[in-house]
Every structure is written in C-alpha cells, then in structure tokens.
C-alpha cells in the first residue's frame, strides 16, 4: 500500500488530479471561515471560546456534516452543500416515481437536462434556507445551534442601525452564491480531480471536526481533573473499538450477493457470442447512507419546531430531551424510520422488472429461474431479504455512538462519538473506498501495482468517473501560488494580532 501511494506521484495525470483536488479542498475550508458581510466576527469568536464543545444535538451534527461548521461561524459557505444534496435526492426520487422523468433519464442527453433541473431546484432551496438563516442571525436568541450568543453583543450591528432589510438581501445573495460556488467546485473536482467532488466536500467537513475531537478525547481520558487509571484504559478500548467498527463498516459496505447470469450462445456470421456466465451484484447495503440521513433529518424537525414555537415550556423541554441524541424515543423512532426508508429507497431505485426485461432482451437468464416475470419475482424476493440485513446494519450503526459513549463514559452529544457510527462514518468509508478505487484504476492502467497485490478492491475496474481532462500544470502552479500567498498573509496577520 505504501508503494501505491508513492506510485501516485509517478503518474503525471494522477498527480495533477490529486493536487487540483487538494487545492479545491483548501478553498472550501477558507470559505467556511470567511464571515458574512455585516456580521460581527468578534461576537462569534467570544461565543465559541466560551461555549461548551460537548453540547449539541442531532441537528447540530447534521450541520457539521453538510456545512462543516460554516453555519455556526456565519461564513459565506454557511448553507454548505446541503441544498444541492436535498435537490439531488428530490430529483432522484422523482425520476423513479414520475414516468416522464424516468423516460427522460434513458434518452440521449436526458441526464444533462435532469442535472440542469437539479441546479434550478438547488437555487430555490438555497433562497428559502438563506432567508431563514438571515432571519435567525437578526434574532440570535432563536438560534438553538448557537444558543447563548446574544450575551456577547450584537451579532449584526447593521440591524441596530436600521439597515436590516438591505443587510438581509445582501446576506441571502451571498449565501446562495456560496452554495452555487460549492456546487461548481464539486463539479470541477469530479471532472478534473479525483473522486466525487460533492462527496469529498462532505467528507472534508466531517474531518474538520477531527482535531477538536482528538483534543476532547485527550482531555477526557488523560489530562482531565477527574482522570483515573481505569479511564485511561478505556481510551485504549475506544481505539480498538474504532478500528473494529471501521473494519466492520467496510466489510458490510462492500458486501454483495452475486446472482449468476447465463447468456445463450448466438452465432453472428462466423463468430459466436454468449455462452458465458456473468454475475449480477446485489449490495447488502443498497440504500447506502440515505436512510440514516432521512431519519436524522425528520427527527430534527420536531426539535426545530418546538424551539421556535414553545421554547421553555415544560412539556416542550421534556419532548426535546426525548427526541435529542441520547433520548429513548430518539433511537426507537430512528430505528423505525431507518427500516422504512431502507425499503422505500430500494422500492423506488431498484427495478426488478426492468432488470428482468433487459436480461431477456440480451439473451440472459438466471439458472433455475424462468425469464420474464419469475426472474423479476426472484430478484425482488432476494433484494427484500438483503434489504432487511442492510436495515439491521444501518440501525446498529445509528445506535452505535450511544453504546460506545455509555461504555467509555462520554457525553452522548460529544463530537468524538460521531466517528464511531451514524452518517459520518458511512460517508467517510464510502468516499475513501471510492477514491482508492479510482486511484488504483489509474495505477493499473499505467502498469503499476495497486493498493492490494493479492485480491482486489471491488469495483476498481469500473469506468473512471472523470469526464474532463486533468488541470494543466501551469494552472496548478498559479493556483497553489495564490493559496500559498493567502496562507502567508493569514499567518502574518495572526502573528501581528
């Protein structure tokens, strides 16, 4: 594996793609820390210095994943990539349900039109979310993800001066522009970089919380006031658990049921086609991370509504406690929602009838199963059983942070636990595996060894996702020169301060 990492710099195109991806990541993280115009950054800094980093809820965890802390810091990338993710999920579901969109997806150039529709919907969602963000910034006491910030001064001085409407319009335009810039950066990373750009942006946002999580872990287990030898031992146990959880997640994510497909022999002229056995792979976790995202988003809605409508009421506080991370009903309802959305996603995305017709049209059949409707019923029966196993796995991943926190004595809302399960871990594993597949494919095409000398990463021979040429070396030099200049200026400003 070490030689594979060394070989990546021996392939010029692959090296340029990696450098371009890293440059785009730096730009994404810089945008998170650039405060919106008219927002007092000193108030945010005072709040973040004094706020307890262990406090949070499920919705705050989602904000960290998709906005990378930009919303808590009121940055120009405050909305993150979430509007585009929401629009993509909506269009994907509509494509599976609406016949007109389904036919359009199969036509030549249809995918480009669907992508265009997705971008239009992204703008609409970003406008609505930008309006609500601007409203909450004008009224800091309503921001449950930045609770207590109103104690440190006026967050928006322009509002006190009577220029709130103009500031609100400027803020909405800035937030929408930031989301569109992130969407463009994601597309550029997909075409000219390595991996899927949107997924990499989400992954970088998750990893941005890792340094803080490591500091909290060290303080809790090693340097805290009430540290005991037993607690230090639990840190070793937690590291071992982390390795086991990641290994298990990779195994289940890669797991698949391979259905043998036999193709009939055909003679065309003097050549014979078919007569071969291929496999139809059915993934155990077909829905991926989507059920957990849906379940967490739905569970966060009551918490939001209660904080806006009945903040401080005894029944509201009790209900919020149950529906936040660590509450009994949070995990019960979350498990039920995960099961529902797992089957819902498979029912909308997996089309056994269409697969059966495609096999029949190409002369393929499953041994022991008649073509046509019996094949569709067999695939549906098999996928239903696999989905049940995948839903059990997702439910365990969902409750795993709570179990680990109870075992090692960490607060249920600690950011340390998000790396032991849930949405964060599944996204991290999926994106890293996808990048490794693409890098390995580049290496194998140039006759270099991949990451595994024996065995293979499933899917490494798939078609490369990049549709554009790698960025030129001259453009990369200019890009990294600008980034270096920004870093030098920032370091000089920090030293002077």
N, C-alpha and C positions, 0 to 999 in steps of 0.2 A: 504493500500500500504506500510506503514511503517513496519507493521508486516511481509509483504512478504520479504522486504529487510533484516529484522532480521532473518527470517527463512532460508535465503540462506546460512548462516553460520552454520546452524544446520545439513545440508546435506553434509557429508564429500566429496562425489564425486563432487558436485556442487561447494563447497568451493575451492577444488583443481583446478577445471577448471577456476574459476574466478581468483585465484592467478596466475596461469600459464599465462592467457591472459594478466593480468596487467604487469607481468614480460616481456613478449614479447613486449608490448607497450613501456616500458622503453627502451628496446634495440633499437627499431625502432627510437625513438626520439634521442637517443645518437648517432646513425649513421648519422643522419641529420647534427649534429654539429661537426662531425669529418671531418676536411678539407682534400681535396685530397692531396696526396704527391706532393711536389714541388710547391704548391700554397701558396702565402704569405697571411696568415690569417690576419695580421695587416692591409693590404690594404682593405680587405673586411670589417673589423671592422670600419675603418675610414670612408668608404663609407656609411655603414649602420648607423653610428652615425649622419651623416650629410644629408643623403638622406631624402626627404620628404616622410613620410609614407602614405600620401594620394594619391600620384601619382601611376598610374598603368593603365592597360588596360585589355581587356578580356583575352588575352593570359596569362598575369601575374596571373590573378585569377585562370586559369586552372593549372598553375604551382604550385600555393599554394595548390590547392586541391589534386593533384596527387603526388607532390614531397614534400609537407609540408615545403617549404622554403629551401629544400636541394640544389636546383639549384642556388638560389640567394646566398647561403653561400658556394657554390662549395664543398659540402660534398660528402662522398662516396656513399650516397644514393641520389645523385643529380637527377638521372633519375626517382627515385621513383618506383611506381608500374605501371606507365603508359604503359611501353612496354608489360607487361603481360595483362593489360586491353585491349590494342589495339589488341593483338593476340587473346584474348578470343572472342572479338567482331567479328573479321575476321572469325575465325573458326565457330562461331555460325551462322553467315550469310551464310557461305559456306555450312554448314550442312543442312540448309534449302533450299539451291538452288541446290547443287550438289547431284544427286541421289545416287552416290556411298557412299558418306559420310553419307547421310541420312539412307541408309541401314546399314552401319557400326554402327551408333548410336543405332540401335534397336537390334543389335546382342549381345550375351553374351561376355562380355569383350571388347565390342566396345568402350564404354565410356573411358576405360583406354587408349586405343590407341589414341583416339581423344585428351585426356589430354596430352599424350606424344607429339603429333603433335603441340599442343598449346605451349608447353615448347620449342620445337625446333624453332618455329616461334618467340617466345619471345627473344631467344638468337640472332636471326638475326636482329630483330628490335632494340635491345639494342646495338648491334655492330654499326649499322648505326647512331643511336642517340648519342652514345658515341663518335663517330668520329667527328660529328658536334659540340658537346659540347667542345671537346678538341680544335677544331679549333677556336671557339669563345673565349675560355679562352686565347688562344695565341694572339688574336686580340680583346682586351676588348672594343674598340670603336664601334664594331659591335653588342654588346650585348644590345639590346633595353630593356631587363628586368633588366639590371644593368647599365643603362646609367649614364655616368659621372664617372665611377670607375677608368678610366685611369688617372684621375687627381691626384690620391692619391699614385701613384707609379707603379712599375712593378708588375703585378698580378702573373706572372710566371717568377721568376728570372732565371730559367734554360734556357728559350728561349733566353734571352740576352747573356747567356754564350755559346750559340751554341749547346745546348743539346736538342733542341726542338723535333726532331723525337723520341728519346728514351723516353722523358717525355710523348709524345703523346701516344705511345704504352702502357706505364705503366698506363696512365690515362684511356684509353679505357678498359684495362683489369680490372682495379679497379671498373669502373662504371658498367661494365657487371656483375662482381662478386657481387657488391652491389645489383643490381636488382635481381639476382638469389637468394641471401640470403633473400631478402624481400619476394620473391615468396615462398621460403621454410618456412619462418616464418609464412606466411599466411596459408600455408597448415597445419602446426603444430597447429596453433591457431584454425583452423576449426576442426581438429581431436581431439585434447587434451584440447582445451579451450572451450569457449562459443561464439556462433555466427559464422558468416562467416569471416574468417581471412582477406581476401583481402578487404572486405568492411570495416572492423574495422580499417585497416591501413589507408584507405582513410579518414574515419571519424576522426581519431586522427590527421591527417594532417590538416583537416578543423578546428578542435577545437584548434589546436596550435596557430591559429591566434586570438582566442577569447580574451586572456589577452590584446594584443595590441589594439584590437577593443574597449574593455572596457575603456582603458586609453584614447584613442582618443575621445570616446564619452563623458567622464567626462571633458576633456579639452575643447571640443567644446561647451558643454551645461552649464558647471558650473564654471570652473576656467579660461576660455579664456579671452583675453583682451577686446573683444567686446561683452561680455555676457550681455544679457538683461533678465528681468523677463519673457518676452514672450518666449525667447529661452529655459529657464529652464522649463517652462510649456510644451514646445514641447518635452522635454525629457520624461515626463510622458506620453504624447500622443504616443511617439515612443514605449515605453514599452508596452502600451496597444495594439498597432498595432502588435507588435511582438507576443504577446500571441494569438491574433485573427488569425494571419497568420499561426502560428504553428497548432492551433486547426483546422483551415480550411484545411490545408495540410494533417493532419492526417485523417480527415473525408473523403476527396477525395481519398487519397491513399488506404483507407480501403474499399471504396465504391465498390459495385459489383451488377450486375444483376444476380439473381438466376433463372435459367431455370429449371422448374420441369421436371424430367425424371422418367417415369413409367416403371417398369420391369415386364415382363409377368411371370405368375406362371408356374413353372416346377416341375414335380414330378419325383424324382430320388429315386427308391426303395420305402421306406416307408416315405421318407422325402420330404417336399415341399419347394422349393426355389422360390425366387422372390415375385412378388405381392406387392412390396414396392415402395414408392416414394422417390427418392433422388433428389439432386439438382446439376446442373452444374453451378458453379460460373464463371461469365464473369466480369473481373475487368474493371471499368471505365477507369482507367489509366493503360491500359495493357502494354504499352511500357515503363512505369516507367520513369527513368531519361535519357534514351538513346537519345531521340530526342534533348533534350537541349545540351547534350554532343556533338552530331554530329553537331548541328547548331553552337555552340560556336567555335568548332574546325575549321569548314570551314570558319567562319567569321574571324578567327585569321590568316588564311593563307595569304590573301592579305596584311595584315599589316606586316607580316614577310617578304614577298617577296619585298614589297616596301622599307622596311628599309634596305634590302640588296642591291637592285638594284638602286633605285633612291632616296637615302637618301638626304633630304634637298631641293629637287626640289619643287617649289610652288604647282604644281598640286598634287605631292605626299603627301605634308603636308595636303592639303585640303581633299584628299581622305582618308588619315589616320584618320583625325578628324571625318569624317562621319562614318567610319567603326569601330571606337572605342566606348567603353561604353559611352553612352550619346549622340551619333550621331543619327540623324533621320533615316538614312538608316540602321544603325546597328539594330534597333528594327524592321523596316519594313522587311528587309531580314531575320532577326532572326525568326520573326513570320511565314513567309512563309516556311522557312526551317523546323521549328518545325512541321507544318502541314504535310509537305511532308514526313518527316522521321517518324512521328507517323503512317501514313497509310502504309509506306514502311515496318516498323518493324512489324506491325500487319499482313501485307500480307505475309511476309516471315516466321513468327513464329507461327501464328495461322492458323491451317489447318482444316477448317470445314469439308472437305471431309473425312479426316482420322477419325475425331471425330464421324462423322455420321456412318462410316463403323464399328467402334468399338462399338458404341451403338447397331447397328443392329446385330452384331455378338454375343453380350452378351444378346440379347433379350430386349433391352431398346428402348424406343421411347418417343418422346415429345408429350404430349396430344394435339390433334388437328392438328398435323403435321405428314404426312406420312413418314415412314422410307425411307432411301436412299437419293436420290438427293434433294427432297423437304426439308429434315432436314438440309442438307448442305446449301441450299439457305437461309433457315430461320436463321441459325446461322451466316452466312455471312452478311445478312441484319441487324441483331441485333448488331453484332460487328462493323459494319460500323457506325451505329448511336452512339454507345458508344465511338468509337474512335474519332468522331467529338467532343463530350463533353470532352473527355480527352485531345484533342489537344487544345481546348479553355482554359482548366485549365492550361496546360503547358505554353501556350502563356502568360496568366496572371501572372504566377509565374516568367516568363522570364523578363517581363517588370516591375514587382512589385518593385524591388530595385530602379529603376529610379523614380517611382512615390513617393515612401517613401522619397527618397533623395530630391526631389523637394518640398515635403510637409514640411519637417523639416529643410531644408536648408543645407543639407550635400552635399559635392562634390560627383559627380556621380561615381568617381573611389575609393571612400573611402571603406576600408575593412569592415567597420561597416555594410554596406548595403548587403554584401554577406550572412548575416544571416537572411535577410528578404525575400529571394526568390532565384530563379535560381537553379543551380546544387547543391550548398552546402546544402541548406535547404532540398531538396528532399532526398539527400543521408543521411543526419543526421536523418530525420524522419524514413526513411526506415530501417536503421541499428538499431536504438534504438527499433523500434517495433519488429524487428526480434529477438533481444537479449531478450526482455521482453517475447516473445512467448516461447523461449527455456527455459528460467529460470522458467516460470510458468509451463511448462510441467514437468520439474524436480520436482518442488514442489508438483504438483498434483499427480505424481506417488508415492511420499512419504507421501501422505495424509495430505499435508499442504495446507492452503489457498493460492490462487494465488494473483495477483495484484488486481483483481476485485472480490468481494464477490458476486455481482449480475452482470449478464451479462457475457460476455467473450471477450477475445481478439481473433479476427478471425484468425483461423489457429493454435491455441495453441495446438490442439490435433494431429497436423501433426507429422510425423515421425521425430525424432531428427536428426539433420544434422551430428552430430559427428559419425564417423565411427571407432574411436580408443578409447582406454582406457584413462582415465584421467592420468595426470602425477603423479608419485609417490610422497609421502610426503617428502621422503629423497631428491629426485631430486629438489623439490621446495625449500627445506631449503638451499641446496647448491647454487641454482640459485639466491635466494634472498640475500644470504650472499655475493656473488660476486657483485651483484648490489649495496648492501649497502657499500661495500668496495670502489667501483668506486665513489659513491656519496661522501663518506668521503674524498677521495683523491682530488676530484674536489673542494669540499668546502675548503679544506686546501690550495689548490693552489690559489683559488680565494682570500682567506683572505691574503695569503702571498703577492699576487700581489697588 
